[in-house]
């Protein structure tokens, strides 16, 4: 998870497709939460789209992370 956090902190756009694959593979909810926060720091159209897609995830942990990330993005912040 630390690698996910670092990629987000560095706003590493090339990580977005890798995160998309991890999401598709159904990573555990805590990994998905970190991916959401990393995507919110990267702030590309693709990363925002992935966050929006995860808002329908069955886990409240992931949905809450998405809501927090989207609110932060709207305020111009990052989570």
N, C-alpha and C positions, 0 to 999 in steps of 0.2 A: 504494500500500500504506500510505502514511502516513495517509491518510484513514481507512482501516480501523482502524489502530491508535488513532487519536484517538477514533473513535466508541466503540471498546471501552473506552478509558481513561475516557471520560466516561459510560460505562454507558448509552449512548443506545439505549433499548429500541425506538425507532421504526426503527432500522437492521436489526432482526432480519428483517423481511419482505424487505428489500432483499438482505440476505445470503442468504436462502433462494433468491431469484431468481438470484443470482450462482452459487450452488452448482448449481442446476438447469441453468444455461447451461454448466456445465463449465469454470469458470475454471482457469487453470494451477495446478499443485500448490502453488506458493509463495504465491499469493494465497489459496488455500483454507486453507493453514496459518495465515495471518494472520487469516482469518475465524474459524477455530476458536478462536484465542487471544482474539479480540475477543468472541466468543460466550461464552467462559468468564468473561470479566469482566462481561458484562451480566447473566448468571445468572438468566434467566427460564426458565419451563418450556419455552417454545418454543425458546430458545437451547440448552438442554440436549438437547432432542429432536434438533435439527439436528446437534449434536456426535455423539450416539449413532448417527445415520444415517450419518455420514461414517466411522464406524469400519470399515465394509466397503469403503471406497474402494480402488481397485486400487493406489494409490500408497503406498509405505511412509512417505513424507514426511507425508502427510495422516493416515494411521493412527497414526503415532507422536505427532503433534500432538494427536490426539484422546485417546490414552491419557494423555499428560501433562496435558491439560486436565481430563480426568475425575478423575484422581488429585488434582489441585489442588482441584477442586470438592469432592471428598469430604473433604479436609482443611480446607475452609473458606477456601482461598486462591484466588488467581486466577493464571493463567499470563501 
